[in-house]
């Protein structure tokens, strides 16, 4: 399996933290040298290991924001 390269360009916020110190974060990340995307996933404290996550373009994130704003939480 090919190595995945990433560079966290900006940490936008932390949603939660597990007892083991892993944090669920929203970051702006460049994957394999490509244009940055918004990324939501769990990271170990050193940002070396990661959990499964989801990435969004700016437009997708705007749509998600609008969907969340329309929800009665």
Secondary structure as the mmCIF struct_conf table of DSSP 4:
data_model
#
loop_
_struct_conf.conf_type_id
_struct_conf.id
_struct_conf.beg_label_comp_id
_struct_conf.beg_label_asym_id
_struct_conf.beg_label_seq_id
_struct_conf.end_label_comp_id
_struct_conf.end_label_asym_id
_struct_conf.end_label_seq_id
HELX_LH_PP_P HELX_LH_PP_P1 UNK A 2 UNK A 4
STRN STRN1 UNK A 6 UNK A 17
TURN_TY1_P TURN_TY1_P1 UNK A 19 UNK A 20
BEND BEND1 UNK A 21 UNK A 21
STRN STRN2 UNK A 23 UNK A 31
TURN_TY1_P TURN_TY1_P2 UNK A 32 UNK A 33
STRN STRN3 UNK A 37 UNK A 43
TURN_TY1_P TURN_TY1_P3 UNK A 45 UNK A 46
BEND BEND2 UNK A 47 UNK A 49
STRN STRN4 UNK A 50 UNK A 56
HELX_RH_AL_P HELX_RH_AL_P1 UNK A 58 UNK A 70
BEND BEND3 UNK A 71 UNK A 71
#
